[in-house]
């Protein structure tokens, strides 16, 4: 293992089990939490993972579509791998 590799955070995430779809506010919350992380400031920001039982709002899907640092994982993908 390279020196310092154990200290690197590669992803942070949040799982939502609510009946309502996950919205952009949850993504913004994760972005806020990622900001102070050393790897975020060093040019290698951790990926943001959102897992949701009830899916995602259209706004969140649209926002995440153009971003390589965001993964949306719904129940089908979680259990089916799609």
PDB file with SEQRES, HELIX, SHEET and CRYST1 records, atoms N, CA, C and O in Angstrom:
SEQRES   1 A   82  UNK UNK UNK UNK UNK UNK UNK UNK UNK UNK UNK UNK UNK          
SEQRES   2 A   82  UNK UNK UNK UNK UNK UNK UNK UNK UNK UNK UNK UNK UNK          
SEQRES   3 A   82  UNK UNK UNK UNK UNK UNK UNK UNK UNK UNK UNK UNK UNK          
SEQRES   4 A   82  UNK UNK UNK UNK UNK UNK UNK UNK UNK UNK UNK UNK UNK          
SEQRES   5 A   82  UNK UNK UNK UNK UNK UNK UNK UNK UNK UNK UNK UNK UNK          
SEQRES   6 A   82  UNK UNK UNK UNK UNK UNK UNK UNK UNK UNK UNK UNK UNK          
SEQRES   7 A   82  UNK UNK UNK UNK                                              
HELIX    1 AA1 UNK A    5  UNK A    7  5                                   3    
HELIX    2 AA2 UNK A   24  UNK A   35  1                                  12    
HELIX    3 AA3 UNK A   38  UNK A   41  1                                   4    
HELIX    4 AA4 UNK A   58  UNK A   65  1                                   8    
HELIX    5 AA5 UNK A   75  UNK A   80  1                                   6    
SHEET    1 AA1 3 UNK A  11  UNK A  16  0                                        
SHEET    2 AA1 3 UNK A  47  UNK A  52  1                                        
SHEET    3 AA1 3 UNK A  70  UNK A  74  1                                        
CRYST1    1.000    1.000    1.000  90.00  90.00  90.00 P 1           1          
ATOM      1  N   UNK A   1       0.847  -1.174   0.000  1.00  0.00           N  
ATOM      2  CA  UNK A   1       0.000   0.000   0.000  1.00  0.00           C  
ATOM      3  C   UNK A   1       0.897   1.244   0.000  1.00  0.00           C  
ATOM      4  O   UNK A   1       1.791   1.349   0.839  1.00  0.00           O  
ATOM      5  N   UNK A   2       0.678   2.173  -0.913  1.00  0.00           N  
ATOM      6  CA  UNK A   2       1.493   3.384  -0.963  1.00  0.00           C  
ATOM      7  C   UNK A   2       1.384   4.191   0.327  1.00  0.00           C  
ATOM      8  O   UNK A   2       0.363   4.176   1.016  1.00  0.00           O  
ATOM      9  N   UNK A   3       2.455   4.882   0.622  1.00  0.00           N  
ATOM     10  CA  UNK A   3       2.477   5.714   1.820  1.00  0.00           C  
ATOM     11  C   UNK A   3       1.335   6.724   1.786  1.00  0.00           C  
ATOM     12  O   UNK A   3       1.183   7.458   0.810  1.00  0.00           O  
ATOM     13  N   UNK A   4       0.531   6.765   2.850  1.00  0.00           N  
ATOM     14  CA  UNK A   4      -0.572   7.717   2.963  1.00  0.00           C  
ATOM     15  C   UNK A   4      -1.866   7.269   2.318  1.00  0.00           C  
ATOM     16  O   UNK A   4      -2.885   7.945   2.462  1.00  0.00           O  
ATOM     17  N   UNK A   5      -1.857   6.131   1.598  1.00  0.00           N  
ATOM     18  CA  UNK A   5      -3.074   5.686   0.911  1.00  0.00           C  
ATOM     19  C   UNK A   5      -4.206   5.376   1.876  1.00  0.00           C  
ATOM     20  O   UNK A   5      -5.375   5.547   1.530  1.00  0.00           O  
ATOM     21  N   UNK A   6      -3.879   4.923   3.077  1.00  0.00           N  
ATOM     22  CA  UNK A   6      -4.921   4.594   4.048  1.00  0.00           C  
ATOM     23  C   UNK A   6      -5.637   5.844   4.549  1.00  0.00           C  
ATOM     24  O   UNK A   6      -6.739   5.749   5.090  1.00  0.00           O  
ATOM     25  N   UNK A   7      -5.033   6.996   4.377  1.00  0.00           N  
ATOM     26  CA  UNK A   7      -5.624   8.246   4.835  1.00  0.00           C  
ATOM     27  C   UNK A   7      -6.507   8.898   3.778  1.00  0.00           C  
ATOM     28  O   UNK A   7      -7.134   9.922   4.049  1.00  0.00           O  
ATOM     29  N   UNK A   8      -6.566   8.334   2.599  1.00  0.00           N  
ATOM     30  CA  UNK A   8      -7.311   8.935   1.500  1.00  0.00           C  
ATOM     31  C   UNK A   8      -8.774   8.498   1.552  1.00  0.00           C  
ATOM     32  O   UNK A   8      -9.072   7.308   1.649  1.00  0.00           O  
ATOM     33  N   UNK A   9      -9.666   9.454   1.486  1.00  0.00           N  
ATOM     34  CA  UNK A   9     -11.105   9.174   1.443  1.00  0.00           C  
ATOM     35  C   UNK A   9     -11.517   9.211  -0.022  1.00  0.00           C  
ATOM     36  O   UNK A   9     -11.344  10.228  -0.694  1.00  0.00           O  
ATOM     37  N   UNK A  10     -12.060   8.106  -0.517  1.00  0.00           N  
ATOM     38  CA  UNK A  10     -12.402   8.046  -1.935  1.00  0.00           C  
ATOM     39  C   UNK A  10     -13.881   8.300  -2.202  1.00  0.00           C  
ATOM     40  O   UNK A  10     -14.262   8.607  -3.331  1.00  0.00           O  
ATOM     41  N   UNK A  11     -14.725   8.174  -1.162  1.00  0.00           N  
ATOM     42  CA  UNK A  11     -16.157   8.416  -1.349  1.00  0.00           C  
ATOM     43  C   UNK A  11     -16.817   8.698  -0.006  1.00  0.00           C  
ATOM     44  O   UNK A  11     -16.400   8.192   1.035  1.00  0.00           O  
ATOM     45  N   UNK A  12     -17.851   9.515  -0.064  1.00  0.00           N  
ATOM     46  CA  UNK A  12     -18.732   9.701   1.080  1.00  0.00           C  
ATOM     47  C   UNK A  12     -20.152   9.570   0.549  1.00  0.00           C  
ATOM     48  O   UNK A  12     -20.419   9.862  -0.617  1.00  0.00           O  
ATOM     49  N   UNK A  13     -21.052   9.132   1.405  1.00  0.00           N  
ATOM     50  CA  UNK A  13     -22.392   8.921   0.914  1.00  0.00           C  
ATOM     51  C   UNK A  13     -23.447   9.002   1.988  1.00  0.00           C  
ATOM     52  O   UNK A  13     -23.172   9.153   3.178  1.00  0.00           O  
ATOM     53  N   UNK A  14     -24.668   8.893   1.506  1.00  0.00           N  
ATOM     54  CA  UNK A  14     -25.827   8.957   2.383  1.00  0.00           C  
ATOM     55  C   UNK A  14     -26.893   8.023   1.816  1.00  0.00           C  
ATOM     56  O   UNK A  14     -27.137   8.001   0.609  1.00  0.00           O  
ATOM     57  N   UNK A  15     -27.514   7.263   2.692  1.00  0.00           N  
ATOM     58  CA  UNK A  15     -28.602   6.374   2.297  1.00  0.00           C  
ATOM     59  C   UNK A  15     -29.908   6.926   2.834  1.00  0.00           C  
ATOM     60  O   UNK A  15     -30.010   7.281   4.008  1.00  0.00           O  
ATOM     61  N   UNK A  16     -30.900   6.995   1.967  1.00  0.00           N  
ATOM     62  CA  UNK A  16     -32.213   7.521   2.326  1.00  0.00           C  
ATOM     63  C   UNK A  16     -33.242   6.396   2.249  1.00  0.00           C  
ATOM     64  O   UNK A  16     -33.355   5.722   1.226  1.00  0.00           O  
ATOM     65  N   UNK A  17     -33.982   6.197   3.322  1.00  0.00           N  
ATOM     66  CA  UNK A  17     -35.022   5.179   3.349  1.00  0.00           C  
ATOM     67  C   UNK A  17     -36.406   5.779   3.418  1.00  0.00           C  
ATOM     68  O   UNK A  17     -37.351   5.109   3.837  1.00  0.00           O  
ATOM     69  N   UNK A  18     -36.544   7.016   3.018  1.00  0.00           N  
ATOM     70  CA  UNK A  18     -37.821   7.713   3.105  1.00  0.00           C  
ATOM     71  C   UNK A  18     -38.742   7.339   1.942  1.00  0.00           C  
ATOM     72  O   UNK A  18     -38.307   6.744   0.956  1.00  0.00           O  
ATOM     73  N   UNK A  19     -40.000   7.690   2.073  1.00  0.00           N  
ATOM     74  CA  UNK A  19     -40.973   7.425   1.010  1.00  0.00           C  
ATOM     75  C   UNK A  19     -40.863   8.444  -0.120  1.00  0.00           C  
ATOM     76  O   UNK A  19     -41.288   8.170  -1.242  1.00  0.00           O  
ATOM     77  N   UNK A  20     -40.303   9.608   0.162  1.00  0.00           N  
ATOM     78  CA  UNK A  20     -40.154  10.658  -0.850  1.00  0.00           C  
ATOM     79  C   UNK A  20     -38.824  10.489  -1.593  1.00  0.00           C  
ATOM     80  O   UNK A  20     -37.835  10.054  -1.004  1.00  0.00           O  
ATOM     81  N   UNK A  21     -38.802  10.829  -2.876  1.00  0.00           N  
ATOM     82  CA  UNK A  21     -37.548  10.756  -3.622  1.00  0.00           C  
ATOM     83  C   UNK A  21     -36.484  11.699  -3.032  1.00  0.00           C  
ATOM     84  O   UNK A  21     -36.809  12.753  -2.486  1.00  0.00           O  
ATOM     85  N   UNK A  22     -35.232  11.306  -3.153  1.00  0.00           N  
ATOM     86  CA  UNK A  22     -34.115  12.120  -2.691  1.00  0.00           C  
ATOM     87  C   UNK A  22     -33.938  13.300  -3.636  1.00  0.00           C  
ATOM     88  O   UNK A  22     -34.025  13.147  -4.854  1.00  0.00           O  
ATOM     89  N   UNK A  23     -33.690  14.479  -3.069  1.00  0.00           N  
ATOM     90  CA  UNK A  23     -33.636  15.714  -3.851  1.00  0.00           C  
ATOM     91  C   UNK A  23     -32.238  16.334  -3.856  1.00  0.00           C  
ATOM     92  O   UNK A  23     -31.319  15.846  -3.198  1.00  0.00           O  
ATOM     93  N   UNK A  24     -32.106  17.402  -4.604  1.00  0.00           N  
ATOM     94  CA  UNK A  24     -30.840  18.117  -4.752  1.00  0.00           C  
ATOM     95  C   UNK A  24     -30.282  18.569  -3.404  1.00  0.00           C  
ATOM     96  O   UNK A  24     -29.064  18.655  -3.248  1.00  0.00           O  
ATOM     97  N   UNK A  25     -31.129  18.855  -2.441  1.00  0.00           N  
ATOM     98  CA  UNK A  25     -30.659  19.313  -1.126  1.00  0.00           C  
ATOM     99  C   UNK A  25     -29.726  18.294  -0.477  1.00  0.00           C  
ATOM    100  O   UNK A  25     -28.779  18.681   0.208  1.00  0.00           O  
ATOM    101  N   UNK A  26     -29.975  17.001  -0.678  1.00  0.00           N  
ATOM    102  CA  UNK A  26     -29.096  15.985  -0.101  1.00  0.00           C  
ATOM    103  C   UNK A  26     -27.730  15.991  -0.784  1.00  0.00           C  
ATOM    104  O   UNK A  26     -26.710  15.780  -0.128  1.00  0.00           O  
ATOM    105  N   UNK A  27     -27.702  16.228  -2.078  1.00  0.00           N  
ATOM    106  CA  UNK A  27     -26.429  16.351  -2.789  1.00  0.00           C  
ATOM    107  C   UNK A  27     -25.661  17.567  -2.291  1.00  0.00           C  
ATOM    108  O   UNK A  27     -24.453  17.496  -2.069  1.00  0.00           O  
ATOM    109  N   UNK A  28     -26.355  18.672  -2.117  1.00  0.00           N  
ATOM    110  CA  UNK A  28     -25.706  19.889  -1.617  1.00  0.00           C  
ATOM    111  C   UNK A  28     -25.145  19.668  -0.214  1.00  0.00           C  
ATOM    112  O   UNK A  28     -24.084  20.193   0.123  1.00  0.00           O  
ATOM    113  N   UNK A  29     -25.853  18.897   0.598  1.00  0.00           N  
ATOM    114  CA  UNK A  29     -25.371  18.591   1.946  1.00  0.00           C  
ATOM    115  C   UNK A  29     -24.071  17.794   1.882  1.00  0.00           C  
ATOM    116  O   UNK A  29     -23.132  18.087   2.622  1.00  0.00           O  
ATOM    117  N   UNK A  30     -24.006  16.794   1.010  1.00  0.00           N  
ATOM    118  CA  UNK A  30     -22.783  16.016   0.867  1.00  0.00           C  
ATOM    119  C   UNK A  30     -21.634  16.874   0.333  1.00  0.00           C  
ATOM    120  O   UNK A  30     -20.492  16.716   0.765  1.00  0.00           O  
ATOM    121  N   UNK A  31     -21.926  17.772  -0.595  1.00  0.00           N  
ATOM    122  CA  UNK A  31     -20.893  18.685  -1.099  1.00  0.00           C  
ATOM    123  C   UNK A  31     -20.329  19.531   0.031  1.00  0.00           C  
ATOM    124  O   UNK A  31     -19.120  19.747   0.113  1.00  0.00           O  
ATOM    125  N   UNK A  32     -21.199  20.001   0.886  1.00  0.00           N  
ATOM    126  CA  UNK A  32     -20.780  20.805   2.037  1.00  0.00           C  
ATOM    127  C   UNK A  32     -19.892  19.980   2.980  1.00  0.00           C  
ATOM    128  O   UNK A  32     -18.879  20.477   3.471  1.00  0.00           O  
ATOM    129  N   UNK A  33     -20.269  18.737   3.227  1.00  0.00           N  
ATOM    130  CA  UNK A  33     -19.481  17.868   4.108  1.00  0.00           C  
ATOM    131  C   UNK A  33     -18.137  17.502   3.490  1.00  0.00           C  
ATOM    132  O   UNK A  33     -17.158  17.306   4.210  1.00  0.00           O  
ATOM    133  N   UNK A  34     -18.081  17.408   2.176  1.00  0.00           N  
ATOM    134  CA  UNK A  34     -16.844  17.053   1.488  1.00  0.00           C  
ATOM    135  C   UNK A  34     -15.835  18.195   1.500  1.00  0.00           C  
ATOM    136  O   UNK A  34     -14.628  17.952   1.494  1.00  0.00           O  
ATOM    137  N   UNK A  35     -16.305  19.418   1.517  1.00  0.00           N  
ATOM    138  CA  UNK A  35     -15.431  20.589   1.404  1.00  0.00           C  
ATOM    139  C   UNK A  35     -14.217  20.598   2.304  1.00  0.00           C  
ATOM    140  O   UNK A  35     -13.114  20.845   1.816  1.00  0.00           O  
ATOM    141  N   UNK A  36     -14.361  20.337   3.611  1.00  0.00           N  
ATOM    142  CA  UNK A  36     -13.200  20.410   4.502  1.00  0.00           C  
ATOM    143  C   UNK A  36     -12.250  19.206   4.442  1.00  0.00           C  
ATOM    144  O   UNK A  36     -11.190  19.237   5.067  1.00  0.00           O  
ATOM    145  N   UNK A  37     -12.603  18.162   3.712  1.00  0.00           N  
ATOM    146  CA  UNK A  37     -11.743  16.979   3.676  1.00  0.00           C  
ATOM    147  C   UNK A  37     -10.437  17.290   2.956  1.00  0.00           C  
ATOM    148  O   UNK A  37     -10.444  17.973   1.932  1.00  0.00           O  
ATOM    149  N   UNK A  38      -9.321  16.798   3.477  1.00  0.00           N  
ATOM    150  CA  UNK A  38      -8.023  17.076   2.851  1.00  0.00           C  
ATOM    151  C   UNK A  38      -7.959  16.644   1.389  1.00  0.00           C  
ATOM    152  O   UNK A  38      -7.390  17.360   0.566  1.00  0.00           O  
ATOM    153  N   UNK A  39      -8.528  15.494   1.052  1.00  0.00           N  
ATOM    154  CA  UNK A  39      -8.464  15.028  -0.328  1.00  0.00           C  
ATOM    155  C   UNK A  39      -9.287  15.906  -1.265  1.00  0.00           C  
ATOM    156  O   UNK A  39      -8.984  15.989  -2.455  1.00  0.00           O  
ATOM    157  N   UNK A  40     -10.320  16.559  -0.746  1.00  0.00           N  
ATOM    158  CA  UNK A  40     -11.127  17.462  -1.572  1.00  0.00           C  
ATOM    159  C   UNK A  40     -10.341  18.711  -1.920  1.00  0.00           C  
ATOM    160  O   UNK A  40     -10.496  19.270  -3.005  1.00  0.00           O  
ATOM    161  N   UNK A  41      -9.496  19.147  -0.996  1.00  0.00           N  
ATOM    162  CA  UNK A  41      -8.698  20.348  -1.233  1.00  0.00           C  
ATOM    163  C   UNK A  41      -7.442  20.048  -2.049  1.00  0.00           C  
ATOM    164  O   UNK A  41      -6.847  20.959  -2.625  1.00  0.00           O  
ATOM    165  N   UNK A  42      -7.035  18.777  -2.104  1.00  0.00           N  
ATOM    166  CA  UNK A  42      -5.803  18.399  -2.787  1.00  0.00           C  
ATOM    167  C   UNK A  42      -6.022  18.082  -4.264  1.00  0.00           C  
ATOM    168  O   UNK A  42      -5.090  17.664  -4.951  1.00  0.00           O  
ATOM    169  N   UNK A  43      -7.227  18.274  -4.751  1.00  0.00           N  
ATOM    170  CA  UNK A  43      -7.490  18.052  -6.166  1.00  0.00           C  
ATOM    171  C   UNK A  43      -8.052  16.681  -6.493  1.00  0.00           C  
ATOM    172  O   UNK A  43      -8.304  16.393  -7.663  1.00  0.00           O  
ATOM    173  N   UNK A  44      -8.256  15.830  -5.505  1.00  0.00           N  
ATOM    174  CA  UNK A  44      -8.836  14.507  -5.730  1.00  0.00           C  
ATOM    175  C   UNK A  44     -10.080  14.373  -4.858  1.00  0.00           C  
ATOM    176  O   UNK A  44     -10.061  13.652  -3.861  1.00  0.00           O  
ATOM    177  N   UNK A  45     -11.160  15.059  -5.224  1.00  0.00           N  
ATOM    178  CA  UNK A  45     -12.338  15.045  -4.355  1.00  0.00           C  
ATOM    179  C   UNK A  45     -12.984  13.676  -4.270  1.00  0.00           C  
ATOM    180  O   UNK A  45     -13.089  12.975  -5.277  1.00  0.00           O  
ATOM    181  N   UNK A  46     -13.419  13.285  -3.075  1.00  0.00           N  
ATOM    182  CA  UNK A  46     -14.136  12.018  -2.941  1.00  0.00           C  
ATOM    183  C   UNK A  46     -15.429  12.031  -3.750  1.00  0.00           C  
ATOM    184  O   UNK A  46     -16.088  13.063  -3.879  1.00  0.00           O  
ATOM    185  N   UNK A  47     -15.772  10.883  -4.282  1.00  0.00           N  
ATOM    186  CA  UNK A  47     -17.027  10.737  -5.010  1.00  0.00           C  
ATOM    187  C   UNK A  47     -18.183  10.850  -4.016  1.00  0.00           C  
ATOM    188  O   UNK A  47     -18.053  10.446  -2.860  1.00  0.00           O  
ATOM    189  N   UNK A  48     -19.299  11.394  -4.461  1.00  0.00           N  
ATOM    190  CA  UNK A  48     -20.494  11.541  -3.635  1.00  0.00           C  
ATOM    191  C   UNK A  48     -21.497  10.469  -4.038  1.00  0.00           C  
ATOM    192  O   UNK A  48     -21.905  10.396  -5.197  1.00  0.00           O  
ATOM    193  N   UNK A  49     -21.891   9.637  -3.075  1.00  0.00           N  
ATOM    194  CA  UNK A  49     -22.818   8.546  -3.326  1.00  0.00           C  
ATOM    195  C   UNK A  49     -24.140   8.814  -2.633  1.00  0.00           C  
ATOM    196  O   UNK A  49     -24.174   9.077  -1.432  1.00  0.00           O  
ATOM    197  N   UNK A  50     -25.222   8.748  -3.381  1.00  0.00           N  
ATOM    198  CA  UNK A  50     -26.564   8.884  -2.817  1.00  0.00           C  
ATOM    199  C   UNK A  50     -27.328   7.603  -3.112  1.00  0.00           C  
ATOM    200  O   UNK A  50     -27.532   7.241  -4.271  1.00  0.00           O  
ATOM    201  N   UNK A  51     -27.746   6.927  -2.060  1.00  0.00           N  
ATOM    202  CA  UNK A  51     -28.539   5.705  -2.174  1.00  0.00           C  
ATOM    203  C   UNK A  51     -29.947   6.030  -1.710  1.00  0.00           C  
ATOM    204  O   UNK A  51     -30.124   6.642  -0.656  1.00  0.00           O  
ATOM    205  N   UNK A  52     -30.959   5.629  -2.485  1.00  0.00           N  
ATOM    206  CA  UNK A  52     -32.326   6.006  -2.142  1.00  0.00           C  
ATOM    207  C   UNK A  52     -33.312   4.890  -2.455  1.00  0.00           C  
ATOM    208  O   UNK A  52     -33.349   4.363  -3.567  1.00  0.00           O  
ATOM    209  N   UNK A  53     -34.097   4.548  -1.464  1.00  0.00           N  
ATOM    210  CA  UNK A  53     -35.130   3.531  -1.624  1.00  0.00           C  
ATOM    211  C   UNK A  53     -36.211   4.004  -2.597  1.00  0.00           C  
ATOM    212  O   UNK A  53     -36.735   3.211  -3.378  1.00  0.00           O  
ATOM    213  N   UNK A  54     -36.540   5.280  -2.549  1.00  0.00           N  
ATOM    214  CA  UNK A  54     -37.649   5.804  -3.341  1.00  0.00           C  
ATOM    215  C   UNK A  54     -37.207   6.584  -4.574  1.00  0.00           C  
ATOM    216  O   UNK A  54     -37.999   7.332  -5.148  1.00  0.00           O  
ATOM    217  N   UNK A  55     -35.975   6.421  -4.980  1.00  0.00           N  
ATOM    218  CA  UNK A  55     -35.505   7.080  -6.189  1.00  0.00           C  
ATOM    219  C   UNK A  55     -35.098   8.523  -5.960  1.00  0.00           C  
ATOM    220  O   UNK A  55     -34.841   8.942  -4.831  1.00  0.00           O  
ATOM    221  N   UNK A  56     -35.044   9.278  -7.051  1.00  0.00           N  
ATOM    222  CA  UNK A  56     -34.503  10.634  -7.030  1.00  0.00           C  
ATOM    223  C   UNK A  56     -35.418  11.584  -7.792  1.00  0.00           C  
ATOM    224  O   UNK A  56     -36.109  11.183  -8.729  1.00  0.00           O  
ATOM    225  N   UNK A  57     -35.411  12.841  -7.381  1.00  0.00           N  
ATOM    226  CA  UNK A  57     -36.193  13.845  -8.108  1.00  0.00           C  
ATOM    227  C   UNK A  57     -35.575  14.063  -9.480  1.00  0.00           C  
ATOM    228  O   UNK A  57     -34.394  13.787  -9.691  1.00  0.00           O  
ATOM    229  N   UNK A  58     -36.378  14.559 -10.407  1.00  0.00           N  
ATOM    230  CA  UNK A  58     -35.881  14.855 -11.756  1.00  0.00           C  
ATOM    231  C   UNK A  58     -34.751  15.878 -11.704  1.00  0.00           C  
ATOM    232  O   UNK A  58     -33.787  15.773 -12.462  1.00  0.00           O  
ATOM    233  N   UNK A  59     -34.861  16.863 -10.821  1.00  0.00           N  
ATOM    234  CA  UNK A  59     -33.811  17.883 -10.697  1.00  0.00           C  
ATOM    235  C   UNK A  59     -32.484  17.253 -10.285  1.00  0.00           C  
ATOM    236  O   UNK A  59     -31.434  17.617 -10.814  1.00  0.00           O  
ATOM    237  N   UNK A  60     -32.526  16.317  -9.351  1.00  0.00           N  
ATOM    238  CA  UNK A  60     -31.299  15.672  -8.901  1.00  0.00           C  
ATOM    239  C   UNK A  60     -30.716  14.801 -10.015  1.00  0.00           C  
ATOM    240  O   UNK A  60     -29.506  14.816 -10.236  1.00  0.00           O  
ATOM    241  N   UNK A  61     -31.543  14.060 -10.703  1.00  0.00           N  
ATOM    242  CA  UNK A  61     -31.063  13.224 -11.808  1.00  0.00           C  
ATOM    243  C   UNK A  61     -30.394  14.102 -12.871  1.00  0.00           C  
ATOM    244  O   UNK A  61     -29.328  13.757 -13.380  1.00  0.00           O  
ATOM    245  N   UNK A  62     -31.013  15.220 -13.199  1.00  0.00           N  
ATOM    246  CA  UNK A  62     -30.455  16.141 -14.195  1.00  0.00           C  
ATOM    247  C   UNK A  62     -29.121  16.726 -13.709  1.00  0.00           C  
ATOM    248  O   UNK A  62     -28.164  16.814 -14.478  1.00  0.00           O  
ATOM    249  N   UNK A  63     -29.063  17.122 -12.445  1.00  0.00           N  
ATOM    250  CA  UNK A  63     -27.843  17.701 -11.881  1.00  0.00           C  
ATOM    251  C   UNK A  63     -26.710  16.683 -11.878  1.00  0.00           C  
ATOM    252  O   UNK A  63     -25.575  17.020 -12.216  1.00  0.00           O  
ATOM    253  N   UNK A  64     -27.001  15.460 -11.505  1.00  0.00           N  
ATOM    254  CA  UNK A  64     -25.976  14.428 -11.402  1.00  0.00           C  
ATOM    255  C   UNK A  64     -25.514  13.916 -12.765  1.00  0.00           C  
ATOM    256  O   UNK A  64     -24.404  13.398 -12.885  1.00  0.00           O  
ATOM    257  N   UNK A  65     -26.347  14.053 -13.784  1.00  0.00           N  
ATOM    258  CA  UNK A  65     -26.040  13.497 -15.099  1.00  0.00           C  
ATOM    259  C   UNK A  65     -24.729  14.018 -15.684  1.00  0.00           C  
ATOM    260  O   UNK A  65     -24.021  13.277 -16.366  1.00  0.00           O  
ATOM    261  N   UNK A  66     -24.405  15.254 -15.430  1.00  0.00           N  
ATOM    262  CA  UNK A  66     -23.199  15.837 -15.997  1.00  0.00           C  
ATOM    263  C   UNK A  66     -21.999  15.795 -15.074  1.00  0.00           C  
ATOM    264  O   UNK A  66     -21.002  16.471 -15.328  1.00  0.00           O  
ATOM    265  N   UNK A  67     -22.073  15.022 -14.019  1.00  0.00           N  
ATOM    266  CA  UNK A  67     -20.998  15.029 -13.013  1.00  0.00           C  
ATOM    267  C   UNK A  67     -20.409  13.645 -12.796  1.00  0.00           C  
ATOM    268  O   UNK A  67     -21.122  12.694 -12.475  1.00  0.00           O  
ATOM    269  N   UNK A  68     -19.114  13.548 -12.971  1.00  0.00           N  
ATOM    270  CA  UNK A  68     -18.412  12.280 -12.754  1.00  0.00           C  
ATOM    271  C   UNK A  68     -18.199  11.994 -11.271  1.00  0.00           C  
ATOM    272  O   UNK A  68     -17.869  10.868 -10.899  1.00  0.00           O  
ATOM    273  N   UNK A  69     -18.387  13.007 -10.421  1.00  0.00           N  
ATOM    274  CA  UNK A  69     -18.135  12.831  -8.986  1.00  0.00           C  
ATOM    275  C   UNK A  69     -19.386  12.457  -8.204  1.00  0.00           C  
ATOM    276  O   UNK A  69     -19.350  12.415  -6.974  1.00  0.00           O  
ATOM    277  N   UNK A  70     -20.498  12.184  -8.896  1.00  0.00           N  
ATOM    278  CA  UNK A  70     -21.759  11.858  -8.222  1.00  0.00           C  
ATOM    279  C   UNK A  70     -22.295  10.532  -8.758  1.00  0.00           C  
ATOM    280  O   UNK A  70     -22.359  10.322  -9.969  1.00  0.00           O  
ATOM    281  N   UNK A  71     -22.681   9.641  -7.841  1.00  0.00           N  
ATOM    282  CA  UNK A  71     -23.329   8.381  -8.207  1.00  0.00           C  
ATOM    283  C   UNK A  71     -24.686   8.316  -7.513  1.00  0.00           C  
ATOM    284  O   UNK A  71     -24.778   8.474  -6.295  1.00  0.00           O  
ATOM    285  N   UNK A  72     -25.731   8.084  -8.291  1.00  0.00           N  
ATOM    286  CA  UNK A  72     -27.072   7.884  -7.750  1.00  0.00           C  
ATOM    287  C   UNK A  72     -27.370   6.394  -7.804  1.00  0.00           C  
ATOM    288  O   UNK A  72     -27.299   5.777  -8.867  1.00  0.00           O  
ATOM    289  N   UNK A  73     -27.703   5.822  -6.662  1.00  0.00           N  
ATOM    290  CA  UNK A  73     -27.923   4.393  -6.570  1.00  0.00           C  
ATOM    291  C   UNK A  73     -29.323   4.148  -6.020  1.00  0.00           C  
ATOM    292  O   UNK A  73     -29.583   4.358  -4.835  1.00  0.00           O  
ATOM    293  N   UNK A  74     -30.225   3.700  -6.899  1.00  0.00           N  
ATOM    294  CA  UNK A  74     -31.585   3.417  -6.454  1.00  0.00           C  
ATOM    295  C   UNK A  74     -31.684   1.948  -6.046  1.00  0.00           C  
ATOM    296  O   UNK A  74     -30.708   1.205  -6.151  1.00  0.00           O  
ATOM    297  N   UNK A  75     -32.838   1.539  -5.591  1.00  0.00           N  
ATOM    298  CA  UNK A  75     -33.007   0.186  -5.061  1.00  0.00           C  
ATOM    299  C   UNK A  75     -32.738  -0.879  -6.134  1.00  0.00           C  
ATOM    300  O   UNK A  75     -32.180  -1.936  -5.838  1.00  0.00           O  
ATOM    301  N   UNK A  76     -33.133  -0.598  -7.361  1.00  0.00           N  
ATOM    302  CA  UNK A  76     -32.886  -1.541  -8.443  1.00  0.00           C  
ATOM    303  C   UNK A  76     -31.397  -1.736  -8.707  1.00  0.00           C  
ATOM    304  O   UNK A  76     -30.933  -2.861  -8.890  1.00  0.00           O  
ATOM    305  N   UNK A  77     -30.672  -0.658  -8.725  1.00  0.00           N  
ATOM    306  CA  UNK A  77     -29.226  -0.749  -8.935  1.00  0.00           C  
ATOM    307  C   UNK A  77     -28.540  -1.414  -7.749  1.00  0.00           C  
ATOM    308  O   UNK A  77     -27.603  -2.192  -7.927  1.00  0.00           O  
ATOM    309  N   UNK A  78     -28.999  -1.114  -6.555  1.00  0.00           N  
ATOM    310  CA  UNK A  78     -28.400  -1.675  -5.359  1.00  0.00           C  
ATOM    311  C   UNK A  78     -28.502  -3.197  -5.346  1.00  0.00           C  
ATOM    312  O   UNK A  78     -27.527  -3.889  -5.055  1.00  0.00           O  
ATOM    313  N   UNK A  79     -29.684  -3.711  -5.661  1.00  0.00           N  
ATOM    314  CA  UNK A  79     -29.903  -5.141  -5.605  1.00  0.00           C  
ATOM    315  C   UNK A  79     -29.688  -5.857  -6.940  1.00  0.00           C  
ATOM    316  O   UNK A  79     -29.388  -7.050  -6.966  1.00  0.00           O  
ATOM    317  N   UNK A  80     -29.841  -5.128  -8.042  1.00  0.00           N  
ATOM    318  CA  UNK A  80     -29.703  -5.760  -9.342  1.00  0.00           C  
ATOM    319  C   UNK A  80     -28.406  -5.460 -10.043  1.00  0.00           C  
ATOM    320  O   UNK A  80     -28.044  -6.140 -11.003  1.00  0.00           O  
ATOM    321  N   UNK A  81     -27.701  -4.451  -9.578  1.00  0.00           N  
ATOM    322  CA  UNK A  81     -26.429  -4.099 -10.186  1.00  0.00           C  
ATOM    323  C   UNK A  81     -26.544  -3.351 -11.503  1.00  0.00           C  
ATOM    324  O   UNK A  81     -25.548  -3.182 -12.207  1.00  0.00           O  
ATOM    325  N   UNK A  82     -27.726  -2.909 -11.841  1.00  0.00           N  
ATOM    326  CA  UNK A  82     -27.929  -2.213 -13.105  1.00  0.00           C  
ATOM    327  C   UNK A  82     -27.338  -0.833 -13.122  1.00  0.00           C  
ATOM    328  O   UNK A  82     -27.435  -0.131 -14.129  1.00  0.00           O  
TER     329      UNK A  82                                                      
END                                                                             
